[in-house]
Amino acid sequence: MILKKTFPYMLAACFVLSLFAITASAQSLNNQPTQATATTIEGNGVTRLESDPVIISLAEPTRPRTTGASVAPHAVVTFDQLLTAAIDTRLGAPYVFGSSGPNVFDCSGFVWSAFQSVGIRFDRGSARTLWARFAPARKDEEYKFGTLVFFNGLSHVGIVADEHGFYHASRSHGVTYSPFNDYWLSRIDGFRRVPLPTQLVAE
């Protein structure tokens, strides 16, 4: 009779004790490193057990301090590259007398605008004014890229591409490349060289 009355209490006590034992066991397992028999081969060829201790840090990774110097060297951009890019963006623009861009040019306006865009500053002027402003090119500079070439009694100016041709703003074709053919060679007045700032490197 007494057993029948106390049995439910004993059963409940056993249940509570078993729950307590399971909870305590789970907490102790969570605090223990997991053991495994698998192995891992690391990138350096070292084999280690998965149960080997692995140190994990929750701290933020440290970055190397910079001293202001660049880690990778910067590529040097030359005058020729800059001027080539400036000319390329103007090719095909229409000719309009007295204009210096950004979308239409006359011959001296094209020359002035191209040099301005690469950081070489001088006053806008006619072909004759540019002839008077700059020193004559040496013989070995006459057909060098960037040299100014003058035609038709100093009424027209262009930028030498190489010994084969030059860039200019033509009345009939706009900003274009023209070869040094018999027509143009017979009309050359001479060459002038625009001085470059020290920070620009010529090729």
C-alpha positions in Angstrom: 0.0 0.0 0.0 2.8 2.4 0.9 4.7 1.3 -2.2 1.8 2.2 -4.4 1.5 5.7 -2.9 5.3 6.4 -3.1 6.0 4.8 -6.5 4.9 7.9 -8.5 7.2 10.1 -6.4 10.1 7.7 -6.8 9.6 7.6 -10.5 9.5 11.4 -10.8 12.7 11.6 -8.7 14.5 9.2 -10.9 13.4 11.1 -14.0 14.6 14.4 -12.5 18.0 12.8 -11.5 18.4 11.3 -15.0 17.7 14.6 -16.6 20.2 16.3 -14.4 22.8 13.6 -15.2 22.2 14.0 -19.0 22.5 17.8 -18.8 25.7 17.7 -16.8 27.2 15.1 -19.2 26.3 17.3 -22.2 27.9 20.3 -20.7 31.2 18.5 -19.9 31.3 17.2 -23.5 30.8 20.7 -24.9 33.8 21.8 -22.9 36.0 19.0 -24.2 37.7 19.1 -27.6 36.2 16.7 -30.1 38.3 13.7 -30.8 38.5 12.3 -34.3 40.6 9.7 -36.0 40.6 11.5 -39.4 43.8 13.0 -40.7 44.4 16.2 -42.7 47.3 17.0 -45.1 48.1 20.7 -44.9 49.4 22.8 -47.7 53.0 22.4 -46.6 52.7 18.6 -46.7 52.5 18.1 -42.9 50.0 15.4 -41.8 48.1 16.0 -38.6 45.3 14.3 -36.7 42.0 16.1 -36.7 42.1 15.8 -32.9 45.3 17.8 -32.7 44.5 21.1 -30.9 43.8 24.0 -33.2 44.2 27.6 -31.9 41.4 29.9 -33.1 41.6 33.6 -32.3 38.6 35.8 -32.4 40.8 38.9 -32.5 40.8 41.1 -35.6 43.7 40.2 -38.0 46.5 42.7 -37.8 47.4 44.6 -41.0 51.0 45.6 -41.8 51.7 49.2 -41.1 52.3 51.4 -44.0 55.0 54.1 -43.9 53.5 56.2 -46.8 55.6 54.4 -49.4 53.8 52.5 -52.0 54.2 48.7 -51.9 54.1 48.3 -55.7 56.0 50.7 -58.0 53.8 52.9 -60.1 54.1 52.6 -63.9 55.7 55.7 -65.4 53.4 57.4 -67.9 55.4 59.1 -70.6 54.7 62.3 -72.5 54.2 60.3 -75.7 51.5 58.2 -74.1 49.7 61.2 -72.7 49.8 63.1 -75.9 48.8 60.1 -78.0 45.7 59.7 -75.8 44.9 63.4 -76.1 45.2 63.2 -79.9 43.1 60.0 -80.1 40.2 61.7 -78.2 40.1 64.5 -80.7 40.4 62.5 -84.0 37.4 63.1 -86.2 36.4 66.4 -84.6 35.2 68.9 -87.2 37.2 71.9 -88.2 35.8 75.4 -87.2 38.0 78.4 -87.7 39.1 80.0 -84.4 37.9 77.1 -82.2 40.0 75.2 -79.6 37.5 72.5 -78.5 36.3 70.7 -76.8 34.4 69.3 -79.9 35.6 71.5 -82.8 39.0 72.8 -83.6 41.1 74.8 -86.0 44.7 73.8 -86.6 46.3 75.9 -83.8 43.4 75.2 -81.5 43.9 71.5 -81.9 47.6 71.8 -81.1 47.0 74.0 -78.1 44.2 71.8 -76.7 46.2 68.6 -77.0 49.2 70.0 -75.2 46.9 71.6 -72.5 45.3 68.3 -71.7 48.7 66.7 -70.9 49.6 69.6 -68.6 51.8 71.7 -70.9 50.5 75.3 -70.6 51.1 78.1 -73.1 48.9 80.8 -74.4 46.5 80.0 -77.3 47.7 81.6 -80.5 47.8 81.3 -84.2 50.3 79.0 -86.1 52.5 82.0 -86.6 52.4 82.9 -82.9 53.4 79.3 -82.0 56.3 79.5 -84.5 57.6 82.6 -82.8 57.1 81.2 -79.3 59.1 78.0 -79.5 62.7 77.2 -80.4 63.5 75.4 -83.6 63.7 71.6 -83.3 67.1 70.0 -83.7 67.6 68.0 -86.9 67.1 64.7 -85.0 63.9 66.0 -83.4 62.2 67.2 -86.6 60.3 64.0 -87.3 60.0 63.0 -83.6 56.5 62.5 -82.1 55.3 65.7 -80.5 57.3 68.2 -82.6 55.2 70.9 -84.2 55.4 71.1 -88.0 54.4 74.3 -89.9 53.1 74.7 -93.4 52.0 77.2 -96.1 53.8 80.4 -94.9 53.1 79.7 -91.2 49.4 79.5 -91.8 49.0 75.9 -90.7 50.4 73.8 -87.9 50.3 70.1 -86.9 51.9 67.6 -84.5 54.4 65.2 -86.0 53.5 61.5 -85.5 56.8 60.2 -87.0 58.7 60.4 -90.2 55.7 59.1 -92.1 53.0 61.6 -91.1 51.4 64.1 -88.7 48.2 65.0 -87.0 46.3 68.3 -87.7 42.9 69.9 -88.0 42.2 69.9 -91.7 39.6 72.3 -93.2 38.1 69.4 -95.2 38.6 66.4 -92.9 38.7 67.8 -89.3 41.2 66.5 -86.9 43.0 63.7 -88.8 46.3 62.0 -89.6 47.9 62.9 -92.9 51.0 61.3 -94.5 54.1 63.3 -95.4 53.4 63.0 -99.1 54.7 65.2 -101.9 51.9 67.7 -101.3 52.7 68.3 -97.6 56.5 67.9 -97.9 56.6 70.7 -100.5 54.8 73.1 -98.1 56.8 72.6 -94.9 58.1 75.8 -93.4 59.9 74.2 -90.5 59.7 72.6 -87.1 59.4 73.8 -83.5 59.8 71.8 -80.3 57.5 72.5 -77.2 59.7 72.3 -74.1 58.5 69.6 -71.7 58.2 70.0 -67.9 60.7 68.0 -65.9 58.0 65.7 -64.5 57.1 64.5 -68.0 59.3 61.7 -69.5 59.7 61.7 -73.3 60.3 58.3 -75.0 
